[in-house]
Amino acid sequence: MIVLREPNEMRRWSFERRREGKTIGFVPTMGALHEGHASLMREAGRKNDVAVASIFVNPTQFGPNEDFNKYPRMFDADCAMARECGVVAVYAPTAGMMYPPGYATTVSVARLTEGLCGRSRPGHFSGVTTVVAKLFNAVMPHRAYFGQKDAQQCAVIRRMARDLDTGVEIVEMPIVREPDGLAMSSRNAYLSADERAKALALSRALFHAQSLLENGRRDAREIVRAVRERLDGIEADYVELVDAENLEPVNEVSGCVVLAVAARVGATRLIDNIKYCAPAASAGPHTEESAK
């Protein structure tokens, strides 16, 4: 496995692989890798001739009071995990390389970034789309792999890739969870033992809502209320049921939706979600008894 630091160096490497007729699968990361990242890297290796991962803690997607300075950085361990997962090249530019003096260009996606995390993290998604566009330009992948845990990010990146004609296929992979249900996240390392136990309320509330949906409940207010009632005192930034494609809030569940939650547990902001696709046609009338 090689480590590439400069965009032109990365681009030359990718150009050679393309000239050899090889497909490139790409996993953008900020490091602090865990099994969720590993699942993406393994899939990139399985579905492509070569797998590339980036490790770059992107300063432009952090707000002024967020955790950029304390975000976990463990480059050697991350490279070891990437190698074990079949990654053959790691792109690890510096902030100065990504944003040189005089840098003045950003990439923004309208509408999809206005709700959910976009309300409480102004500028976050502009930072995400700008860095991903730059990574795509350097890595030149055929496919890029993202985790469903950041469902809004997936939708935003998918729209950006389509609107800018990048030619990159965006592959969304399922959330990887701890055995107790907690969604894997690099920020879980911030949680104390008590906070981690408390954080389980997020996934448990979502799983309960999923069972309601699977049993035919379709009223969005009822579903959202059921989640809020099971957060065990955790104050949510938001609990919303939105269309999976345009991220607009829904009143009645039809088609594919995302039930998303963001909340602070101690000082740590956590996000989680479930996706649900309602059957095209009901198999029969819904009754209270069948929903139990």
Phi, psi and omega in degrees: 000136179249154176247126182245136188251333187250144182301320179293324177295316178297316182295319178298318179299314181293322178300320178296319179295319178295320180295332176281358180084017183267146174269147184244123172257136190232136176237105176282133178219165170253020180079199187051051190291146177222188186298331176299313176297319182301321179297324178291317182293320178295319179294321178300321178288325180290321189263002180220166179287324178224147178245135178236141172234147171252148174232107183203116176279105191277111185294335187283350178260006176257136174283170184297334181250020181262190197259034182303313185292329181258003179303132187299132178234119184214066192301313183297316178295322179297317179296323179296317179294317180301317180298316180298331182272003175095008177290134182255345178213135174247128175260117186226074180285163173271163177298323179294329177287322181284323183231075182291165178307134181089000179301129188218017186242135175228160176242128181230145174247122182281163173066302182298338184263002187275331182258190177049235183294337181297333180290319185261353180233067182301135180087346184301309187287332173297321175297319180294309184293326178295312182292322180293321177300318179294320178296318177300319181296326181277316186277331181053052184282160170275323180224146176232140189245129181228150180271145181294341181304323174264068187298321179295318178301317179301314180296319181293315180294320178299317179294317179300314182299321179289312186293328182265008177053046182289335185077006180267127175279125180267121182249119179263126184251151183298155175297137173258129185243155170293162180305331180272002175105344181296129178295132181293137180204144176299330181284351176299337180296339179286339189284135169287171180300317180293319180294322179296318178298320179294324183296340180298341179299331182296306182292324180295320178295319179293320179295322176298315179297322178299321179294324176297316179297316181293338178263015169099000178289135187231352182280119185298321181297320179296318181294314180297318180298321180297323177292311183300323182292342183250016179275000173051047175087354176288130179275119184275141169291316174201153164228116185220148175248115188230158173297135186292337183268308186258356177063019176279140177301145178244151174265325182229135184281122171209151185066210183260133182229162173240127173258111190241146178222142171227138183202156175261130173244108192066232179264003188259127177270123181243148174234154177200164179194166167230151172252143179217133176245115181289142176303148182298324180220141181290140179286346181177174181295141178276135178233159176300323183294320182290338182276351182281000000 
